[in-house]
Amino acid sequence: MNATEVLLHPVRLRIVAALSGASELTTKQLCERISDVSRVTVYRQLALLLETGYIEVAGEDRVRGAVERRYRLLPERPRIGADLAAEMTIEDHRRGFAAAMAVLIAEFNAYLDRGDADPVADQVGYRQAVLWLRPTELAELLRQMVDVLRGSMDNEPTSDRRPYVLSPVLFPHDPPTPPRPRNDATARGAH
């Protein structure tokens, strides 16, 4: 199973996202974080992520006679990079985008359902902007965004840090058809 087949699934994406924000999580903790997904589904998807090399068992603890595993992401896990993205079909991209949006919606709803959600104080944003860019300007914008984000992406969890989800979406936007110039005869209603 390649990276696209593994990651183009909303529950597996949510598990990977949850583990990205923590060094290790138990199955119980994962089920609490994605409580709208059945426990059986979480176990099944964890097994598949383990089998495909995305996660590993970080340790095991005895809890009331049962063994509770802690999982973590493998740093060298497969990713959907430029080469693999180039091999994806239009349908793969459609499924990938739908899976990513499903995860984003589920995570946002989970945030809103918490007792302490305060979108204004938490500076929640979901804006869209249309940017007119030449290819060189787009490349420069993306480079600048990576440079800005790189410093924060290496932050370790601490008691005074809170995890935030940043999900940039970028795709070409078809501009609206410009209005056709009217000639004087059309403007006056002449035939």
C-alpha positions in Angstrom: 0.0 0.0 0.0 1.6 3.3 -1.0 1.4 6.6 0.8 -1.6 7.9 -1.1 -3.6 4.8 -0.4 -2.7 5.0 3.3 -3.2 8.8 3.8 -6.2 9.3 1.6 -8.5 8.0 4.4 -10.1 10.5 6.8 -9.7 8.3 10.0 -6.0 7.5 9.3 -5.3 11.1 8.5 -6.9 12.1 11.9 -4.8 9.5 13.7 -1.6 10.8 12.0 -2.6 14.4 12.8 -3.3 13.5 16.5 0.1 11.8 16.8 1.8 14.8 15.1 0.7 17.0 18.0 1.9 14.6 20.7 5.0 12.5 21.2 3.1 9.4 22.2 -0.6 8.5 22.6 -2.4 5.4 23.9 -5.3 3.9 22.0 -7.6 5.3 24.7 -6.2 8.8 24.3 -6.6 8.6 20.5 -10.2 7.4 20.9 -10.8 10.4 23.2 -9.3 12.8 20.6 -11.4 11.4 17.8 -14.5 10.5 19.8 -16.9 10.5 16.8 -15.1 7.5 15.4 -15.8 4.0 16.8 -13.2 2.3 19.0 -13.1 -0.7 16.6 -12.4 1.6 13.6 -9.6 3.3 15.5 -8.0 -0.1 16.4 -8.3 -1.2 12.8 -6.8 1.9 11.4 -4.0 1.9 14.0 -3.1 -1.7 12.9 -2.9 -0.6 9.3 -0.7 2.4 10.1 1.5 0.1 12.1 1.7 -2.4 9.3 2.5 0.2 6.7 5.3 1.9 8.7 3.7 5.1 9.7 3.6 4.5 13.4 5.4 2.3 15.9 4.6 1.0 19.4 6.5 3.3 21.7 5.9 1.2 24.8 3.4 -1.0 26.6 1.9 -0.7 30.1 -0.1 -3.0 32.2 -3.5 -1.4 33.1 -5.9 -3.5 35.2 -4.6 -6.7 33.7 -4.6 -5.6 30.1 -1.7 -4.3 28.0 -2.1 -0.7 26.9 0.2 0.3 24.0 1.6 3.8 23.4 2.0 4.8 19.7 4.2 7.4 18.0 4.8 8.5 14.5 7.9 7.2 12.8 10.0 10.2 11.7 11.0 8.4 8.5 7.4 7.5 7.6 6.4 7.6 4.0 5.0 10.9 2.8 3.2 12.2 -0.2 6.0 14.3 -1.7 6.2 16.0 -5.1 7.1 12.7 -6.9 4.2 10.8 -5.6 1.8 13.7 -6.0 2.8 13.9 -9.7 1.7 10.2 -10.0 -1.7 10.8 -8.5 -4.7 10.8 -10.7 -7.3 13.6 -10.7 -9.5 11.2 -8.7 -6.7 10.7 -6.2 -6.4 14.4 -5.8 -10.2 14.7 -5.4 -10.2 12.0 -2.7 -7.2 13.5 -1.0 -8.7 16.9 -0.8 -12.0 15.5 0.4 -10.2 13.5 3.1 -8.2 16.5 4.2 -11.3 18.6 4.4 -13.2 15.9 6.3 -10.4 15.8 8.8 -10.3 19.6 9.1 -14.1 19.8 9.6 -14.0 17.0 12.2 -11.1 18.6 14.1 -12.8 22.1 14.0 -16.1 20.6 15.3 -14.1 18.8 18.1 -12.6 22.2 19.0 -16.0 23.9 19.1 -17.5 21.1 21.1 -15.0 21.5 23.9 -16.2 23.5 26.9 -13.5 26.1 26.6 -13.7 26.9 22.9 -13.4 30.7 22.3 -12.8 31.3 18.6 -12.2 35.1 19.1 -9.7 34.7 21.9 -8.1 31.8 20.1 -7.7 33.9 17.0 -9.5 31.3 14.8 -9.4 32.2 11.2 -10.9 30.7 8.0 -10.5 33.3 5.3 -10.1 33.0 1.6 -8.2 35.4 -0.7 -7.7 35.3 -4.4 -4.1 36.3 -5.3 -3.1 37.2 -8.9 0.4 35.8 -9.2 2.9 35.0 -11.9 4.6 31.6 -11.6 7.8 33.3 -10.2 5.7 35.2 -7.7 3.9 32.0 -6.6 7.2 30.3 -6.1 8.5 33.2 -4.0 5.3 33.3 -1.9 5.6 29.6 -1.2 9.3 29.9 -0.3 8.5 32.8 2.1 5.6 30.8 3.7 7.9 27.8 4.3 10.6 30.1 5.8 8.1 31.7 8.2 6.5 28.3 9.2 9.8 26.4 9.5 10.8 28.1 12.8 7.5 27.3 14.5 7.2 23.7 13.2 10.2 22.7 15.2 8.7 23.9 18.5 8.5 21.2 21.1 5.4 20.9 23.3 5.7 22.8 26.6 3.2 23.8 29.3 2.9 27.3 27.9 2.4 26.2 24.3 -0.9 25.2 22.7 -1.1 23.2 19.4 -2.7 25.0 16.5 -3.8 23.5 13.2 -2.7 25.5 10.1 -4.1 24.0 6.9 -3.2 26.1 3.9 -5.0 25.3 0.7 -3.8 26.6 -2.6 -5.1 26.0 -6.1 -5.7 28.0 -9.3 -8.9 29.9 -9.3 -10.7 30.6 -12.6 -11.3 34.3 -12.7 -14.9 35.4 -13.6 -15.5 36.1 -17.2 -15.0 39.8 -17.8 -18.0 41.7 -19.0 -18.1 42.1 -22.7 -17.8 45.7 -23.9 -21.1 47.0 -25.1 -21.4 48.8 -28.4 -23.6 51.9 -28.7 -26.3 50.1 -30.7 -26.6 47.3 -28.0 -26.7 49.9 -25.2 -29.6 51.8 -26.8 -31.5 48.5 -27.6 -31.2 48.9 -31.3 -31.5 45.8 -33.5 
